Amino acid sequence: MSETSHMPADPEKAGPERPRLQLHTGQRVEEPTPRNVWDIEYDREVWRLRELGIRARIAHILFDRIPQPWLKDLAKRWARWRLSTGLGAESAASGTRAITHFAQFLASPAVRVVRLDQVDRPLLERYLAHLHADYAGRVVHRNFMGQLNLFFLAIRQHRWNDTLPASTVFFPEDFPRYDERLPRALSEPVMTQLEQPSNLDRWKTPAYRLVTLILMRCGLRITDTVRLPHDCIVHDADSAPYLRYLNHKMKREALVPIDEELEREIRDHQRHLRDRWPHGTPVLFPRSLKNADGHEPTDDNVYRRAMHQWLKACDVRDEHGRLVKVTPHQFRHTLGTRLINRDVPQEVVRRILDHDSHMMTAHYARLSDTTIRRHWEQARKVDVTGQTVALDPEGPLAEASWAKQRLGRVTQALPNGFCGLPVQKSCPHANACLTCPMFVTTPEFLPQHRQQRQQLLQIVSAAEARGQLRVVEMNQQALGSLDRIITALEEDEAPGGAEVADAG
């Protein structure tokens, strides 16, 4: 028998190292040449992310509805580059959808753009009108514009096509007005129900109960939670525990402090994992089915569906008796709001939530009205004569008084107190507010009062030396007011005086 007689009938099937492809029919065939998987998928109209080794909530990225070959190739280059930098598949697919919508506009009979050099600023202005007609400022409107801007920027940066006009760009003024929304924190009555041990024990899957605890207490995003590494707990020099995780949105590792109780829950869960996977698992929440080696993490959509069933079993209702609808991300909003309302500094909250921008954390600070009001109610308030201003927090005018004080802070902010004058009236005093009977201040402004008093003393002394009696007279009245205010407020600093919380 010849040596070649041992060869398989189909030489393309020789060798187990040949890459395999999954067809849409479910049949598996051998790839004829050992090409790179990216080369194989790149030529397809529909990219199969699993073939690229990408596990995501979406399975495909679609290019089949981009009719222009030149635009389709640029879209593929952009998507491949973004995925290779570690960008999430959902974000890459979002960019492709934006290009697809733009491509349909370019191919319409009224436009008929056939080359990249025709995509100029006047064309974009026509597309702006087209977007407004289709989406009228909705989130997808801004998203399509933002993704296209990134696409144009990448073309220029990488010199993929030098014919793109320099004027092809969306300006900030082009974007529709963004309706800034406050964080959707859950109310305390709802959170009290969700945090009850009896309700937490209603989870049929213990792992999902732990996921819920981490969402509530650490404020992680659900995607980051289900992908936690098995070895996710670290300790500082004082042996305090921290949860270590990968912030996929910011592409960096982050730490969040946890309490000893949550650490015990995680340790118990790790021991249960070793019972099923004695050799260990790389993830803390491995998928329960079709996961022999324990390497596949739980899908966040599977948890969302289980969470929906858990909420129904707990019969959690809001203050109006209605069944609540909760998303995993609302636990993050709730934690941020709670921290701000408990006087945790905004920078600390930013680090706990691992925000990249202070502006993101500032959304939670806007919800701290209860914190500011509590300080206002607790602080001793005196007027320009040094007399105490009473405000009953439970009285019938409490809400109205608080609203007026808030308006005073916003519309008549002063360096050393607040104006108690109704905002409908104009101030009849040409002098500083220290001579105004509507002026109100608290101990938190004592440093400013002392500094201003020192400055007034210097002014009065200099005016007396120059014989400027009018200047002395004008400032003596303010100086007398400051002396009375400081004397009254310093009583709180004396031993036995009332302790006033620092509003800063």
DOVEX-231487 format. One line per 3 residues: number of its first residue (from 1); their letters; for each residue z, x, y of C-alpha. Coordinates in steps of 0.2 Angstrom, whole numbers, m for minus. Layout:
BEGIN
NUM	A	Z,X,Y | ...
END
This chain:
BEGIN
1	MSE	0,0,0 | m5,7,17 | 8,11,30
4	TSH	0,m3,41 | 3,m16,28 | 21,m16,32
7	MPA	17,m21,50 | 19,m40,54 | 4,m51,56
10	DPE	7,m53,74 | 10,m35,82 | 16,m44,98
13	KAG	32,m49,88 | 36,m32,82 | 53,m24,88
16	PER	69,m34,92 | 69,m26,109 | 55,m37,116
19	PRL	61,m48,130 | 61,m67,125 | 57,m81,136
22	QLH	63,m99,136 | 49,m112,138 | 52,m129,146
25	TGQ	48,m136,129 | 63,m128,122 | 52,m116,111
28	RVE	56,m97,112 | 41,m85,111 | 40,m66,113
31	EPT	34,m58,129 | 19,m48,125 | 24,m33,135
34	PRN	41,m26,140 | 40,m31,158 | 54,m32,170
37	VWD	62,m50,170 | 59,m50,189 | 41,m47,187
40	IEY	39,m61,174 | 48,m74,185 | 40,m68,201
43	DRE	23,m75,196 | 30,m92,191 | 29,m107,202
46	VWR	47,m111,197 | 60,m97,195 | 72,m100,180
49	LRE	88,m92,186 | 96,m90,169 | 82,m79,164
52	LGI	86,m68,179 | 104,m67,173 | 110,m78,188
55	RAR	123,m92,183 | 124,m105,197 | 126,m124,199
58	IAH	107,m124,201 | 95,m119,187 | 79,m116,197
61	ILF	71,m111,213 | 55,m121,217 | 40,m114,225
64	DRI	27,m126,218 | 26,m137,234 | 21,m123,246
67	PQP	2,m125,247 | m2,m109,257 | m3,m94,245
70	WLK	1,m82,260 | 17,m92,264 | 22,m94,246
73	DLA	21,m75,243 | 32,m72,258 | 44,m85,253
76	KRW	46,m77,236 | 48,m60,243 | 62,m67,254
79	ARW	71,m76,240 | 70,m61,228 | 77,m49,242
82	RLS	91,m62,246 | 96,m64,228 | 96,m45,225
85	TGL	108,m43,239 | 120,m54,230 | 117,m70,240
88	GAE	121,m86,231 | 107,m95,222 | 111,m111,232
91	SAA	109,m102,248 | 92,m94,242 | 86,m111,236
94	SGT	91,m119,253 | 80,m106,262 | 65,m110,250
97	RAI	67,m129,254 | 67,m125,273 | 50,m115,270
100	THF	43,m129,259 | 46,m142,273 | 38,m131,286
103	AQF	24,m128,274 | 21,m146,272 | 20,m148,291
106	LAS	8,m133,292 | m4,m141,280 | m4,m158,288
109	PAV	m21,m164,295 | m14,m164,313 | m9,m145,312
112	RVV	m19,m136,298 | m12,m119,301 | m20,m106,289
115	RLD	m14,m89,294 | 3,m82,299 | m3,m76,316
118	QVD	m5,m95,321 | 13,m98,319 | 18,m95,337
121	RPL	31,m103,349 | 20,m118,354 | 18,m122,336
124	LER	37,m121,333 | 39,m133,348 | 28,m145,339
127	YLA	39,m143,323 | 55,m146,333 | 48,m163,338
130	HLH	43,m166,319 | 61,m161,313 | 69,m173,326
133	ADY	58,m187,320 | 63,m184,302 | 81,m180,303
136	AGR	87,m183,321 | 100,m170,322 | 108,m172,305
139	VVH	115,m157,296 | 98,m153,287 | 90,m153,304
142	RNF	100,m138,309 | 99,m130,292 | 80,m130,291
145	MGQ	79,m122,309 | 93,m109,304 | 85,m104,288
148	LNL	67,m102,296 | 75,m91,309 | 82,m80,296
151	FFL	65,m80,287 | 56,m75,302 | 69,m61,305
154	AIR	67,m54,288 | 48,m54,289 | 49,m43,305
157	QHR	63,m32,298 | 55,m27,282 | 37,m27,289
160	WND	31,m39,276 | 17,m45,288 | 15,m38,306
163	TLP	4,m53,312 | 19,m64,315 | 20,m66,334
166	AST	35,m60,342 | 37,m77,351 | 40,m85,334
169	VFF	59,m89,335 | 71,m103,338 | 82,m101,353
172	PED	100,m107,353 | 95,m121,365 | 83,m128,352
175	FPR	96,m133,340 | 102,m151,340 | 120,m153,347
178	YDE	132,m150,333 | 146,m163,331 | 161,m152,328
181	RLP	172,m160,315 | 190,m157,313 | 196,m151,296
184	RAL	198,m166,284 | 216,m163,279 | 225,m175,268
187	SEP	239,m185,275 | 257,m180,270 | 260,m197,260
190	VMT	244,m193,250 | 249,m175,247 | 267,m180,242
193	QLE	259,m191,228 | 247,m178,222 | 261,m165,222
196	QPS	273,m175,211 | 276,m166,194 | 274,m183,185
199	NLD	256,m184,193 | 252,m166,190 | 257,m169,171
202	RWK	244,m182,170 | 231,m169,168 | 223,m170,151
205	TPA	218,m151,152 | 232,m139,156 | 220,m127,164
208	YRL	214,m140,176 | 232,m143,181 | 233,m125,186
211	VTL	217,m125,195 | 224,m139,206 | 240,m130,209
214	ILM	230,m115,215 | 219,m126,226 | 234,m134,234
217	RCG	245,m119,237 | 233,m105,240 | 218,m114,249
220	LRI	205,m106,239 | 187,m114,237 | 184,m122,221
223	TDT	170,m110,217 | 181,m95,219 | 195,m103,209
226	VRL	186,m106,193 | 179,m89,194 | 196,m80,196
229	PHD	197,m64,185 | 210,m65,171 | 220,m51,179
232	CIV	222,m59,195 | 240,m55,200 | 245,m40,210
235	HDA	262,m35,218 | 266,m26,233 | 279,m13,236
238	DSA	293,m26,236 | 286,m34,220 | 280,m49,229
241	PYL	266,m57,220 | 248,m60,227 | 233,m69,220
244	RYL	218,m57,220 | 201,m66,220 | 183,m63,226
247	NHK	178,m73,241 | 160,m77,237 | 156,m84,254
250	MKR	161,m67,263 | 156,m56,248 | 173,m47,247
253	EAL	189,m47,238 | 204,m55,246 | 223,m57,243
256	VPI	234,m73,246 | 253,m73,243 | 260,m84,230
259	DEE	277,m89,225 | 286,m84,209 | 283,m102,201
262	LER	265,m101,203 | 265,m83,195 | 274,m90,180
265	EIR	262,m104,178 | 247,m91,178 | 257,m80,166
268	DHQ	259,m95,154 | 241,m99,155 | 236,m81,151
271	RHL	247,m82,135 | 238,m98,130 | 221,m89,132
274	RDR	226,m75,121 | 230,m88,107 | 212,m93,107
277	WPH	203,m77,112 | 214,m63,105 | 203,m50,112
280	GTP	205,m56,130 | 193,m65,142 | 187,m58,159
283	VLF	190,m74,168 | 206,m85,170 | 197,m101,167
286	PRS	184,m99,153 | 173,m114,148 | 181,m123,134
289	LKN	164,m127,125 | 150,m115,119 | 160,m100,124
292	ADG	164,m90,109 | 168,m74,118 | 177,m83,133
295	HEP	165,m74,146 | 158,m90,153 | 169,m98,167
298	TDD	172,m116,170 | 159,m125,180 | 166,m132,196
301	NVY	156,m148,194 | 165,m151,177 | 182,m149,186
304	RRA	176,m161,200 | 172,m174,187 | 189,m171,178
307	MHQ	198,m172,195 | 190,m189,199 | 197,m196,182
310	WLK	214,m188,186 | 215,m197,203 | 211,m214,195
313	ACD	225,m211,182 | 237,m206,196 | 233,m222,206
316	VRD	235,m212,222 | 234,m223,237 | 234,m220,256
319	EHG	245,m227,269 | 235,m243,269 | 236,m246,250
322	RLV	218,m240,247 | 213,m228,233 | 210,m211,239
325	KVT	195,m200,237 | 199,m182,237 | 187,m167,236
328	PHQ	194,m150,231 | 190,m142,248 | 202,m154,256
331	FRH	216,m145,249 | 210,m130,259 | 210,m140,275
334	TLG	227,m147,271 | 235,m130,268 | 228,m123,284
337	TRL	234,m138,294 | 251,m137,286 | 253,m119,290
340	INR	248,m122,309 | 260,m136,310 | 274,m125,303
343	DVP	272,m113,317 | 263,m100,306 | 254,m89,319
346	QEV	235,m92,319 | 231,m74,314 | 242,m76,299
349	VRR	233,m92,294 | 216,m84,296 | 221,m70,284
352	ILD	228,m82,271 | 212,m92,271 | 202,m76,273
355	HDS	192,m83,287 | 179,m71,295 | 180,m78,312
358	HMM	195,m83,323 | 185,m98,328 | 185,m105,310
361	TAH	204,m105,310 | 205,m112,328 | 199,m129,320
364	YAR	216,m130,312 | 225,m125,328 | 218,m140,336
367	LSD	228,m151,324 | 244,m143,329 | 248,m157,342
370	TTI	264,m161,332 | 270,m143,333 | 268,m143,352
373	RRH	276,m160,354 | 291,m155,344 | 294,m140,355
376	WEQ	292,m151,370 | 305,m163,364 | 317,m150,359
379	ARK	316,m139,374 | 327,m143,389 | 316,m148,404
382	VDV	322,m146,422 | 313,m151,438 | 312,m142,455
385	TGQ	330,m145,459 | 336,m138,443 | 341,m156,436
388	TVA	338,m160,418 | 323,m171,415 | 327,m183,400
391	LDP	314,m189,388 | 319,m199,373 | 307,m195,359
394	EGP	311,m212,351 | 310,m222,366 | 297,m235,370
397	LAE	288,m224,383 | 289,m208,372 | 270,m209,367
400	ASW	265,m213,385 | 276,m199,392 | 269,m187,379
403	AKQ	251,m192,383 | 254,m189,401 | 262,m172,398
406	RLG	247,m167,387 | 235,m172,401 | 245,m162,413
409	RVT	243,m147,402 | 225,m149,401 | 220,m154,419
412	QAL	234,m146,429 | 239,m130,419 | 252,m119,429
415	PNG	257,m102,425 | 276,m106,425 | 277,m125,420
418	FCG	268,m141,420 | 264,m155,433 | 273,m171,430
421	LPV	262,m180,443 | 251,m194,436 | 233,m187,434
424	QKS	226,m202,445 | 235,m195,460 | 231,m180,471
427	CPH	245,m167,475 | 251,m169,493 | 259,m152,493
430	ANA	249,m138,501 | 262,m126,495 | 265,m120,477
433	CLT	272,m132,464 | 289,m124,467 | 291,m136,482
436	CPM	284,m151,472 | 296,m164,466 | 285,m168,451
439	FVT	286,m150,444 | 294,m148,427 | 297,m132,417
442	TPE	306,m126,402 | 315,m110,396 | 300,m103,388
445	FLP	294,m99,406 | 310,m89,411 | 301,m72,411
448	QHR	288,m79,423 | 301,m87,434 | 311,m70,435
451	QQR	295,m60,439 | 289,m73,453 | 307,m72,460
454	QQL	306,m53,461 | 289,m54,470 | 295,m67,482
457	LQI	310,m56,487 | 298,m42,491 | 287,m53,501
460	VSA	302,m60,511 | 310,m42,514 | 293,m36,520
463	AEA	290,m51,532 | 308,m49,539 | 305,m31,543
466	RGQ	289,m36,552 | 296,m51,561 | 285,m63,552
469	LRV	297,m78,553 | 285,m91,547 | 281,m81,531
472	VEM	300,m79,528 | 302,m98,531 | 288,m103,519
475	NQQ	294,m92,505 | 313,m95,507 | 310,m113,501
478	ALG	301,m107,485 | 314,m94,482 | 328,m107,483
481	SLD	319,m117,470 | 317,m102,459 | 336,m98,460
484	RII	341,m116,455 | 328,m116,441 | 333,m100,434
487	TAL	352,m104,435 | 349,m120,426 | 338,m113,412
490	EED	349,m98,409 | 362,m109,403 | 353,m110,387
493	EAP	353,m92,385 | 372,m90,387 | 383,m90,372
496	GGA	386,m108,365 | 370,m114,374 | 357,m124,365
499	EVA	344,m114,355 | 327,m117,360 | 312,m113,349
502	DAG	299,m102,355 | 283,m111,358 | 272,m96,357
END
